[in-house]
Structure formats: C-alpha cells, structure tokens
C-alpha cells in the first residue's frame, strides 16, 4: 500500500514519485517566475520583445502552491529562473516561503539562475533563505562585447553582483554561451578568471529557440571544437561530478577548477533527463526542445484541492518524450521551437 500524506488542503493522496514512460524519476523542477528581463541577450531575445500581460502570470502564492505539489511528489531540486527572476516584484517573498521545504528536509536544494544585475542588493537575503549555490549567466569579460551581446548591459553591475554573492557565502557557477565569432577566443581567459575566483564555468551550445536576429546558424559553435582547442593548452581530466543538470565536467589540471559542457546540439544528454519546466503562466513543459505542454493554471484555479493539479501533472509526465529534436537547420534557418528561452525559463 502506498504511503499517503494529509495535504494542506485536507485531502489524502498517494505520495508516489513522478516517473516518466522511460523509468526516469522527475526530481528536478525549473520554474520561470517571469518572462521579463532587464537585458536583451542576442541569443535569447529579440530586441523588441512583447512580454506577457501581468494578469496572465501566476501569483507568488500560486507559484508556491505548485512548487509544493511537485516537492510532495518527489522533486528534490528547485531552480528559479526567468527571464530574470530577480526583476519580479516581491520575489524574495517566494524564496522565503519556499525555504520551509529546505527546513523540513523535503527539498535538498533551492537555487536560481540570474544574469547578476540585481545580485548586489539581493545576495544576503538569498543566503538567508537557505540558498547556497547560484548560476550567473556571463558570456564575456569585455565591457564592449558585453554591451553588444546584451544590447545595453553594464558589465560592472554584474561583476559587483558576483562580488556580493561570494561575500554572502554563495557558491557561484558561471554559465557562458559559446558564440561563433563573438566570444570563442575569450573562453580560456573567462575560464581562468572564474577558476581563479573559485567558481566553476559551464559552457553551453546555443539552442534553436525563438525567432531572433542574427540567425543561430551564424551563432552556433560546437563545444566539441571548443574542447579540442582547449586540450591544446590545458590538461582536461574527466570527472564523474554532477550537479543534477545536463553538464558533463572535466577538471582543468592547470587551474584546478571544474569546466562543464552542456551540448544539446552535438551530444544529446536526454537519456538521463530528470527535469521538467514550469512557466510563469502555469504551463508545464516536459521537454525544453518539444512543444507539448500541459496547462496547470486552470486546475490550480478551479479548485482549492490539489487533487486536480496532481492529476494534471501525472498525465503530463506520462507524455514526457525520450528526448528533444534540436537541430541547427542551415536550409530553413528557422528555430526548432518557436517560443523564446525567456518564456520557458533558462
């Protein structure tokens, strides 16, 4: 007989873990709390973005309720994303509320991915909520290149945010998208800078999501090529280290630091996928690279009971595909998926 728990809303339901058709347990939920961002990175957004009306977004209380349902069903790692999550008004209230799951032991890790622009004023509060580790997206250490990539960003503001995060005791990992002809020659310097400050660096291949200019066929830089170039200068030792995500890590012997590779295009990592993504409107995507999705907002708002939401989640997980269909198409020059990354969550 399955274990049961009495829910906050009065009913008792089985607490069976969520398992997809390929026997993968779903233990990692990425939640986008907003599609808005204070930057316009050229590989992520169009310059003239049209954002969702605020009335379509889940409230912070609704986001908390949905996250809590997933945690009750076996999610152990929760990552808050955007857009830029720290631009959402009163977002620290959500972090503070979700921290109760860390205190109870139901959740192993609460973390976030940020562009770093708002970190200077939030770092201490994030640490106080039990966050121990964050990802900061940073593709270059050149102020001019940073401004070009983000269309108007201030690199000094991000660096000050990283300083504040480390001073608050947060472990910082740098995420960098490898872009052909843009930052490919900066990767060694970026790696040495990150490792010199005790931070891991993860490199990411550009992904074909959303209509943007320039076309991603012009941006795409295979990490197999990047890795081959790095091995000419550095000794890369393979590691079994995992953080719960898709990155594969090496130890750089000369720096002592870890270097990760996320390769959705050149090396499909789907066989061990334990992740699903929830958008700020309550849409659940079972795969970043597929359009199939489930509406959780309607059952959430239709009943004070969590039963209908859990049933909708179970039906969705039963449709989780084996993997994505990402491809950089040089003939059609169209994205594999029409929605922007900021909609799904980075």
N, C-alpha and C positions, 0 to 999 in steps of 0.2 A: 504494500500500500504506500502511495507517495506521501512524503511529508507535506503538511499543509501549514499555512500561517494565517492568522487573522489580520486582515488588511486594515489600514486606517479607516476605510470606508465601510467596514462592518462585515464584509463577506469573507468566506474562506475558499481559497482556490489552491490547487496544487502548485508547489514551487518548483516544478520541473524545469531544468535548464533549457535554454533555447538551442536547438541543434538543427542544422540545415540538412538538405537531402544528401549531402556528401559527408555526413557524420562530423562536421566541423561545429564545435561549440561556439556560440556567439558570446564572447566575453569582453568585447571592446566596442564602445559606443562613442561616436564622434558627433557632437551636437553643435550646429551652427546657430548662434543666438541672434545673428543679424546678417543681412546681405550687404550692408553698408560698410564702407571703408574710407579712411582719410587719405589713402593713396590710390593710384590707378596703375598698378604694375602692368607693363605692356603684355605680359604673357598670361595675365589673369583676367583683365577687364578691358572693355572698350573705353575710350576716353570719355565719351558721352553716355554714361551708364544711366539706365532707368531702373530705379530701385523700387522695391515693393512698397505699397502704401502701408503705413504703420498699423492700420486696422486689420491687416491680414496676418500680422505676426502673433505668435503665441505670447501670452503674458509670461512674466517671470515665474509666476505661480504655476502656470500650465507647463512650462518647461521643467520645473522642479518635479511636478507630478509625473510627467512622462519618464524623466530620468529615473525616478524612484521605482517605477514599474519595471524598467529594464534591470535595475540593480537587484530588485527582488527576484528576477528571473535569471540571474547568473552573471550579469555584466560586472566585471571587476575593475575595469579601467574606463574612465570617463574623460574625454578630451573636449574642452570647449573651444570652438573655432568661430570663424566668420566667413566672409568679410573680416573685419577687425573686431573681435569680441569686446575689446575694452572701450569701444566708442558707444556701446549700447548703454543707455541711461540706467543708472542704478544697478549695473551688472554685478557689483560687489555683493549686493543683497542675495543674488543667486548663488555665488560662490559660498557665502556664509551659510546659506541654508543647506546646500549640498554637502558641506563639510560634516554634517551629522552622520553621514554614511561612512566617513572615514573614522569618526569617533567610535562608531558601533562595530567596526571591522567588516561591514558588509561590502565596502568598497576599498580596494587596495590602493588605487591612485586616482587623484583628481588633478588634472593638468590643463594646459591650454597652449595653443599656437597663436602667436601675436606678431605683428610687424614691428613692435618695440616702441612705437611713437608715444604710447601712453604709459609705458612701464615706469617711468621715473616717479609718477605720482601714485601708482597702484602697487608697486613691488612689495612693500612692507605689509599691506593689507592682504595680498595674495598669500604671502608666507604665513600670516596669522590664521588664514583659513585652512591651513594644512597642505597647501601646495608646496611641493618640494622640488619640482622639475618642470621647466617650460621649454618650448621651442620658439626661437626667434627667427623669422624669415629675413635673411640678409644675403644679397647676391654679389655685393661688391664693397670694397673699402675706399673706392674712389668717389669723392663727393659729386663730381660731374657725371660719372656713369650712374650713380645712384639717382640723381635728379632725372636723368634721361629715362632710366628704367621705370621709375615710379611716377614720372611726369611732373612732379613738383615736390618730392620729398626732401627732407633735411636730414642728411646722414648723422650730423652731430646729435640730433634729438634721439635717434635710435641708439647711438653709442652711449649716451647718457642713461638711457633706459637699461641697457645691458649692465652698466656700472651699478645702477641702483638695484637691479635684480641680484647681482652677485653679492653686493653689500648686505642685502636682506637674507642671504643664505640660500638663495635659489640656485639649483644647478641649471645651467643654460646650455642648450644644444642649438647650434646654428644650422638652419636649413638654407641651402642655396640651390636655385635652379640653374642648371648648366645651359648657357645660351650661346649658340654658334656665332662667332664673330663679335660677341659682346663682352663676356667675362671669361671666356675659355682660357685666356692667358693669365688671368688673375687667380685661378684656382689654387696653385701652390702657395701664393702669398696669403690668401684667405685661410687656407688650412694651417699654415704656420702661425698666423695670428691667433686663430681660435685655440689651437693646441697650446700656444704659449700662455693663454689665459685659463687653461684648464677646462676648455669647452670642446665637446665633440663637434664634428662637422659632418653633416649628411648632404650629399649631392643628389639632386633629383632631375630626372629627364622631364622636359616639357611635355605636357599632356594635351591631347586634342579635344579641349572642352570649350565651347562657345566661339562665336564669331568675333575675331579681333583683327587688328592690323598691327604689325605685319603678320602674314600667314605663318603658321607654326612650322610649315615645311622649311621656312627660312631660318627659324629659331632652333630647330632640333639639332642637338649634339649628343650622339650616343655615348653613354658612360663607359662602354667597353673601350672606346677610343681614349677617353679621359684617363681611365685606369692604366691603359697601356703606356700612355705618355708619363704618368706618374711613376711607373715602375722603372723608367729610365733614370730617375733622380732619387727615388726613395725605395726602401725595402718594405713591402706590404705583407704582413703576416695575417693569414685568415683567422677569424675569430668565430666562436660559437655564440658570442654575445647577442642578445635580443632585447628589445625594449617593448615588445608586444606589437610593433608595427612591421611594415614590409622591408625595412632596411636590412641589408647584409653588410657586416662590418669587417674591417681589417684594422690591425694595429700598425701604425707608421713607426717603424723602429727608430728613425732619426729624430722624431719629435716626441715619441712616447704616447701620442694621442690616438684616439679612435676616429676612423673615417668610415662613414656609411654610404651605401649606394642604393638608391631607390630607382628601379629600372622597369617601369611599366611597359616600355616600348621594346627594349632589347632582351629583357629576361622577365617573362611573366611570373609574378610571385603569387598567383591566385591559389595555388594548391593548399596553402596553409591559412587562407583568409579567415579571420575570426571577427571581422568588423562589419558594422552597418552604420549608416549615416542618417541623422535626423536633421531636417532643415528647420529654420526659424518659423515656418508656417505649419509645421507638424507633418511634413511629408517624409516618409521613411524610404531611403534608397538602400537596397540590399547590395548594390554594386556601384562603385563610382563610375564605371565605364558602361553602364546599361541604363536605359530609360525607364525600365519597370520600377514602379514605386507604389507605396501604399499610403492612403490618407489616414493619419491618426488623429487629426484635429476634430473631424466630425464625431467619431465615437467618444472622444475625450469630452467634448462639449455637450454631447447628447445625454450623458448620464453621470451622476455623481459616483456611481460604482465604477471601479476599474476593470470589471469583468469584460465589457465590450472592447476596451482598449487592448487588453491582453489577448483576446481572441483575434483581433485585427493583426496584432504583432505576430502571433503564431501562424496565421495564414500567410503573412508576408515572408516570414523566414522559410516557410515551406516552398517558396518560389525562388530562393536565393540561387543564382546561377553558379556554375563551376568557376567561371572567370569572365573577364572583360574582353572586349573586341577592339581595343585601341589599335589604331594604325595611323601612321602619317601618310596621307594619300597625296602623292605628287601629281596625280592626274586630275582629281576633282578639287583638290586644295580646299576641302571642307572639313570641319571638325567632326570627330566620331560621334560626339554628343553635343547637342545644341545649347544646353544650359552652361552658364559660366561657372567656373570653380567657386566663385563667391556665393553662388546660390546653394550649392551642395554643401559647402564647407571645406576649407583647405586641410 
